[in-house]
Amino acid sequence: MERQDLALYASRSKDSKGRKYSEPFKDNRPVYERDRDRIIHCAAFRRLEYKTQVFVNHEGDYYRTRLTHSLEVAQIGRGIARRLNLNEDLVEALALAHDLGHTPFGHTGEDVLNRLMKPYGGFEHNRQSLRIVEVLEQRYPGFNGLNLSWETREGIIKHSSEFDIPNNSDLIEYRPDQRPTLEAQIIDLADEIAYNNHDIDDGLKAGYIDLKELQNVDLWFDIYRQVQDKYPNLDCERQIYQTISHLIGFLILDLVEQTQDNIQNAGLKSVDDVRHCSINQVMFSSITAARNRELKKFLWDRLYSHYKVERMRIKAERFLTMLFESYVNNPSLLPASYQEKFEVHGRERVICDYIAGMTDRYALDEYKRLFDPYERV
């Protein structure tokens, strides 16, 4: 059932290193298609609907969440994989799983938990994503986790970006000395294409980004002008939407063309060839990479550092710290099902799992339940 036109260096189900646990399957879906389906149906995936991307859930229904972001990454990733004749099912599985371990309130929650968990092994959201699919999800008879293929689990733990550069040197099982599959490499940049462009959209809609200032970013301005030439009478709102759409298309095309050149120049003939490359082969051209960095710097300065975003960051830092400390000092506040795990995983790690699994909304409600005397418990 798997595509027959996959490139020699694409991942194939028949070559998978398999799953940790043997199990009888009710049908003959390809390995990575099954992984994708299991991820979609897990509880951690559904919780992404109410986890912050940039704007907290109560700030408006329009803004992206971790769930809609993951869907956009999957869409972009599939388009790239199709053009490169790579395994779309593996790319989609990794796109949908890459943020499963994210905390409420985005990177602020991750920073808080990492600080509080320093004496107990720290916290990093890629590791938490792996922990979810290997340990925390409990849906199947005979084992915990989702029992995903080795390649999907490897892609989850090796996901990296400018904001996520995990140290996985201790995870020997996943061969930290080797490159991940090309499908996994796609996710790093599909993630970046998605969040750069939807953060522009959300930032403009919220009024945190000024369109005139954005025109000073070369990559944006060039595409904006192309859209103006193509549709000279377009109103401002549609002009913005079309610029974002055209920019996504431009970045995908640039990435595909540069990656095709890299593959040809490296003489890649197999997945093993990919693994033994000195650097990742999926990348933008040098010119586009430089211009994309300028766009990212603009977003950092104008959106991620905006005083209203900063206010929410400080608030989230304060009350997540208070939740953690309250649970540590009074572990009986946790549901009984979590208290039962203390002996297996350790009290602090279980508390960390509990907080990391919260949605923004649940964390806010829990804060009120514990600290507002008029709130029902």
Secondary structure by P-SEA (a helix, b strand, c coil): ccccccccccccccccccccbbbbbcccccaaaaaaaaaaaccccccccccccccccccccccccaaaaaaaaaaaaaaaaaaacccaaaaaaaaaacccccccccaaaaaaaaaaacccccccaaaaaaaaaccccccccccccccccaaaaaaaaacccccccccccccccccccccccaaaaaaaaaaaaaaaaaaaaaaaaaccccaaaaaacaaaaaaaaaaaaacccccaaaaaaaaaaaaaaaaaaaaaaaaaaaaaaaccccaaaaaacccccccccaaaaaaaaaaaaaaaacccccaaaaaaaaaaaaaaaaaaaaaaaccccccaaaaaacccccaaaaaaaaaaaccaaaaaaaaaacccccccc
